[in-house]
Amino acid sequence: MAQTLTVFFDDATETRLVALRDSVAAAGVPVTAGRPSVALAAASAIPSGTRKALRSELAALFLPDLWFYTLGTFPGEDAVLLLTAVVDAELLAVHSAVHDVLAGKVTNPSAYHFPGAWIPHCALTPVLSGEQLTAGFAALRSTSPVRAAVSEVAVLDSRSGESEVLVSR
């Protein structure tokens, strides 16, 4: 996917999540670069008119804190070490409202991010081998839950590296 609607966190949360990545890196496991985040949606393109509608919708919504409670991985060949967020009614309402705005207005939307299929998560690593996953889990086995305060929602473009902040708190 080339563009994602992405949630970023306040400085304290970012510091905590980067420290978790640093713990994984200290165990010799590769980690993701950039700001820790959660993708609400992904598509080949999110047009400017749709971004304007998203900005309006997001400004009217309460953006709840996320609680990263579970350390896990996706099964199969795309196994990354990640923290999954607790899914509650407030988070699902925001996610559903965003997808109502996006419906029929984006190019090639990602089904992984659709309501009912979406798993809100913050990736800590790129795709890992089995041994690397084991080492990553060991490095974080005593991790406490992380309360993640949302600071902004932006559209990120993986081709250009540009981002457009739609709303900030």
C-alpha positions as CSV (number, residue, x, y, z in Angstrom):
1,M,0.0,0.0,0.0
2,A,1.3,3.4,-0.8
3,Q,-0.8,5.6,1.6
4,T,-1.9,4.9,5.1
5,L,-4.1,6.7,7.6
6,T,-1.9,6.5,10.6
7,V,-2.3,7.3,14.3
8,F,0.8,8.7,16.1
9,F,1.3,9.1,19.9
10,D,2.4,11.6,22.4
11,D,6.1,12.0,23.4
12,A,5.8,9.8,26.5
13,T,4.2,7.0,24.6
14,E,6.7,7.2,21.8
15,T,9.6,7.1,24.3
16,R,8.1,4.0,25.9
17,L,7.6,2.2,22.5
18,V,11.0,3.1,21.2
19,A,12.5,1.8,24.5
20,L,10.8,-1.5,23.8
21,R,12.2,-1.6,20.3
22,D,15.6,-0.8,21.8
23,S,15.3,-3.8,24.1
24,V,14.6,-6.0,21.1
25,A,17.5,-4.5,19.2
26,A,19.8,-5.2,22.2
27,A,18.9,-8.9,21.8
28,G,20.2,-8.8,18.2
29,V,16.8,-8.6,16.5
30,P,16.1,-6.1,13.7
31,V,13.5,-3.4,14.6
32,T,11.3,-1.0,12.6
33,A,12.5,2.6,12.0
34,G,10.4,5.7,12.4
35,R,7.7,6.8,14.8
36,P,5.7,4.1,16.4
37,S,2.2,4.1,15.0
38,V,-1.1,2.3,14.2
39,A,-2.6,2.3,10.7
40,L,-6.4,2.8,10.6
41,A,-6.6,2.3,6.8
42,A,-4.4,1.7,3.8
43,A,-4.9,2.2,0.1
44,S,-3.0,2.9,-3.1
45,A,-4.2,6.5,-2.9
46,I,-6.3,8.7,-0.5
47,P,-7.3,11.7,-2.7
48,S,-7.2,15.2,-1.4
49,G,-11.0,15.6,-1.3
50,T,-11.2,12.5,0.8
51,R,-8.6,13.9,3.1
52,K,-10.6,17.0,3.6
53,A,-13.7,14.8,4.6
54,L,-11.5,12.8,6.9
55,R,-10.1,15.9,8.6
56,S,-13.7,17.1,9.2
57,E,-14.8,13.7,10.6
58,L,-11.8,13.3,12.8
59,A,-12.2,16.8,14.2
60,A,-15.7,15.8,15.4
61,L,-14.6,12.5,16.9
62,F,-13.1,11.7,20.3
63,L,-9.9,9.9,19.7
64,P,-9.4,7.5,22.6
65,D,-6.1,6.4,24.1
66,L,-5.1,2.9,23.0
67,W,-4.0,0.2,25.4
68,F,-1.3,-2.0,24.0
69,Y,-1.8,-5.1,26.1
70,T,-0.7,-8.1,24.1
71,L,2.7,-8.9,22.6
72,G,2.2,-11.1,19.6
73,T,2.9,-11.8,15.9
74,F,0.9,-12.5,12.8
75,P,1.1,-16.2,11.6
76,G,2.8,-17.3,8.5
77,E,5.6,-15.8,6.4
78,D,4.9,-12.2,7.4
79,A,5.7,-12.7,11.1
80,V,6.5,-9.5,12.8
81,L,6.8,-8.8,16.5
82,L,4.0,-6.4,17.5
83,L,1.9,-5.0,20.3
84,T,-1.8,-5.3,19.8
85,A,-4.3,-2.8,21.2
86,V,-7.3,-3.7,23.2
87,V,-10.3,-3.3,21.0
88,D,-13.1,-1.4,22.7
89,A,-16.3,0.4,21.6
90,E,-14.7,3.8,21.3
91,L,-11.8,2.6,19.1
92,L,-14.2,0.6,16.9
93,A,-16.5,3.7,16.5
94,V,-13.5,5.8,15.3
95,H,-12.4,3.1,13.0
96,S,-15.9,2.6,11.5
97,A,-16.4,6.3,11.1
98,V,-13.1,6.6,9.2
99,H,-14.0,3.8,6.9
100,D,-17.5,5.3,6.3
101,V,-15.6,8.4,4.9
102,L,-13.2,6.3,2.8
103,A,-15.8,3.9,1.3
104,G,-15.7,4.2,-2.5
105,K,-13.4,7.1,-2.4
106,V,-9.9,5.5,-2.3
107,T,-8.0,3.5,-4.8
108,N,-7.3,-0.2,-3.9
109,P,-8.2,-0.2,-0.2
110,S,-6.5,-2.8,2.0
111,A,-8.9,-5.4,3.2
112,Y,-6.6,-6.0,6.2
113,H,-7.8,-2.7,7.5
114,F,-11.5,-3.0,6.9
115,P,-13.9,-3.1,9.9
116,G,-14.2,-6.7,11.1
117,A,-10.8,-7.6,9.8
118,W,-8.6,-4.9,11.3
119,I,-6.2,-5.8,14.1
120,P,-4.9,-2.6,15.7
121,H,-1.2,-3.0,16.3
122,C,2.1,-1.3,16.5
123,A,4.9,-3.2,14.7
124,L,8.1,-3.4,16.6
125,T,10.1,-5.3,14.0
126,P,10.1,-6.1,10.3
127,V,9.4,-9.7,9.2
128,L,11.5,-12.0,11.3
129,S,12.8,-15.6,11.2
130,G,11.6,-18.1,13.9
131,E,14.8,-17.7,15.9
132,Q,14.6,-13.9,15.8
133,L,10.9,-14.0,17.0
134,T,11.9,-16.2,19.9
135,A,14.7,-13.8,20.8
136,G,12.4,-10.8,20.5
137,F,9.7,-12.4,22.7
138,A,12.4,-13.3,25.3
139,A,13.6,-9.6,25.3
140,L,10.1,-8.4,26.0
141,R,8.6,-11.2,28.2
142,S,8.1,-8.9,31.2
143,T,6.7,-5.9,29.3
144,S,3.8,-4.1,31.0
145,P,0.8,-2.8,29.1
146,V,1.3,0.6,27.5
147,R,-1.3,3.4,27.5
148,A,-0.9,5.2,24.3
149,A,-2.2,8.7,24.1
150,V,-3.0,9.7,20.5
151,S,-1.3,13.0,19.4
152,E,-2.2,13.1,15.7
153,V,-3.6,11.3,12.7
154,A,-1.9,11.7,9.4
155,V,-1.9,10.3,5.9
156,L,1.6,8.8,5.1
157,D,2.8,8.2,1.6
158,S,5.4,5.4,1.4
159,R,6.4,6.4,-2.1
160,S,7.3,10.0,-1.4
161,G,7.9,9.8,2.3
162,E,5.6,12.8,2.8
163,S,2.9,13.0,5.5
164,E,-0.1,15.3,5.9
165,V,-1.4,15.7,9.4
166,L,-5.2,15.7,9.4
167,V,-5.8,16.3,13.1
168,S,-3.7,16.8,16.2
169,R,-4.4,17.0,19.9
